């Protein structure tokens, strides 16, 4: 997944976006549209709200603003209230880190989300809410949005995908469904 968003070098071949090779000079624009969400996210800010505001300081998001109301809607959907924004990053559990990272990514409205075990540290209820949120985003604009979801949970993979792939002995193969 890191190679797909050009965070790691590609051993062979090329990464294409909308039919075009992603050239070096186009990587920032590409990464605005394709966001990788690591299983164990990291934050450089002190509070959740500051961490969620931080992407808007980057030139890539110039002209866009942090929308607190939209963020609160996402958090409510994921079972959190406004007080979650005041929490210190260092006090968050692994699941809370995943919730904050997901909200940080989806608030930017990327065309593609690359999700690495996005619910691995979540309870069943929050995991179901994440599945619903991600599916709902794509259903709202299926021609504009997509996701790639890596999971070791086959039941979740069945619920979340229309097509599955598997990695076997280092090779990508069609999945079991």
ZICOR-V804374 format. One record per pair of residues at least 4 apart in sequence whose C-alpha atoms are under 7 Angstrom apart, sorted by the first residue. I is the first residue (numbers start at 1). GAP is how many residues later the second one is. D is the distance in whole Angstrom. If there is no record, write none. Layout:
i: <I	I>
gap: <GAP	GAP>
d: <D	D>
//
This chain:
i: <1	1	2	2	2	3	3	3	3	4	5	5	5	14	15	15	16	16	16	17	17	22	22	23	26	27	28	28	29	30	31	32	32	33	33	33	34	34	34	34	35	35	35	35	35	36	36	36	37	37	37	38	38	39	39	39	41	41	41	43	44	45	45	46	46	46	47	47	47	47	47	47	48	48	48	48	48	48	48	49	49	49	50	52	53	55	56	56	56	56	56	58	67	68	69	70	71	71	71	72	72	73	74	74	75	75	75	76	76	77	78	78	78	79	80	83	88	92	92	93	94	94	95	95	95	96	97	98	98	99	100	101	102	103	106	111	111	111	112	112	112	113	113	113	114	114	114	115	115	115	116	116	117	117	119	122	122	123	124	125	126	127	128	129	130	131	131	132	133	134	135	136	137	138	138	138	141	142	151	153	154	155	156	157	163	164	164	164	164	165	165	165	165	166	166	166	166	167	167	167	168>
gap: <4	113	4	5	6	4	5	6	7	11	26	29	31	7	6	7	4	5	6	4	5	4	5	4	4	4	4	32	4	4	4	28	78	77	78	79	76	77	78	79	70	75	77	78	79	77	78	79	77	78	79	77	78	77	78	79	56	57	60	8	7	5	6	4	42	43	4	38	39	40	41	42	4	37	38	39	40	41	52	4	36	37	4	52	13	6	5	6	8	9	10	4	4	4	4	4	4	32	36	4	10	4	4	29	4	5	6	4	5	52	48	51	52	47	4	4	4	4	5	4	4	27	4	26	27	4	4	4	20	4	4	4	4	4	4	33	34	35	33	34	35	33	34	35	33	34	35	33	34	35	33	34	33	34	8	4	5	4	4	4	4	4	4	4	4	4	29	4	4	4	4	4	4	4	7	8	4	4	6	4	4	4	4	4	14	10	11	12	13	7	8	9	10	6	7	8	9	4	5	6	4>
d: <7	7	6	5	6	6	5	6	6	6	7	7	7	7	6	6	5	4	6	6	6	6	6	7	6	6	6	7	7	6	6	7	6	4	5	6	6	6	5	6	7	7	6	5	6	6	5	6	6	5	6	7	5	5	5	6	7	7	6	6	7	6	5	7	6	6	6	7	6	6	4	5	6	5	6	6	6	6	7	6	5	6	6	5	6	7	5	7	7	6	7	7	6	6	6	6	6	7	7	6	6	6	6	7	6	5	6	5	6	7	6	6	7	7	6	7	7	6	6	6	6	6	6	5	5	6	6	6	6	6	6	6	6	6	7	6	4	6	6	5	5	7	5	6	6	5	6	6	5	6	6	5	5	5	5	6	6	6	6	6	6	6	6	6	6	6	7	6	6	7	6	6	7	5	5	6	6	7	6	6	6	6	6	6	7	6	5	7	6	7	6	5	4	6	5	6	5	5	5	6	6>
//
